[in-house]
Structure formats: C-alpha cells, structure tokens
C-alpha cells in the first residue's frame, strides 16, 4: 500500500522546478552575453555548465510523476 503525496507538496515540487529552470536559464543567458573584457570571461564555461545542471534538475522536478 502506497500513500499518496499531499496535493500541496506536488504543486510545491512543480513550482520549485519551474523556479530552478528560470534561474538556470537566466544565469546561462547572462553568462553567455557577458562583455569580452570581463574578469569572469575565462570561467564562463564553468558557469554555463552549472546553469545547465540547474536547468536539468529543475526539469526533472517538473517531470517527476506525482503518484
């Protein structure tokens, strides 16, 4: 016998996933469009990779099946 999650918890999980996707997308966009002389430019690939990881985690939270 499995217990179902409360509906509020499922909604919060989807909402938090959406927030993570938005934060990751904004971070990737800002990092990709930074000025070339910026001090962070050599490390931009690290930040973009981190942004894609955040987007992937958010997507998994959105796609998680609520039982």
C-alpha positions, 0 to 999 in steps of 0.5 A: 500500500502506497500513500499518496503525496499531499496535493500541496507538496506536488504543486510545491515540487512543480513550482520549485522546478519551474523556479530552478529552470528560470534561474538556470536559464537566466544565469546561462543567458547572462553568462553567455552575453557577458562583455569580452573584457570581463574578469569572469570571461575565462570561467564562463564555461564553468558557469554555463555548465552549472546553469545547465545542471540547474536547468536539468534538475529543475526539469526533472522536478517538473517531470517527476510523476506525482503518484 
